[in-house]
Amino acid sequence: MMKLSEYLGKQVQVVYNNGRTITGYAQGFNGALDNDDTGEDELDVWTSDGSVYRAMPSEIASINVLESVNKNKIHFKSIAAAF
């Protein structure tokens, strides 16, 4: 089972089941018990343009933590390749 709370406070790249990819800072989390609409955990990812995206386990194909940023190259550390 995916534990979205483990991504809090980290730079992440989220790939959704529909193929959309976002990269940003995992800043917010709501647990399944607090999410009456879906009953799923929810991770809020803030992107560099100020947008906030919601990610729930049922929507996520993969999620990676950005390990470091080096001028023109981003290195990824895969936490979970697929769900």
Beta strands, then each sheet from edge to edge (+ up, - down):
strand 1: 11-16
strand 2: 21-30
strand 3: 42-46
strand 4: 52-55
strand 5: 60-70
strand 6: 73-80
sheet 1: 4+ 3- 2+ 1- 5+ 6-
end
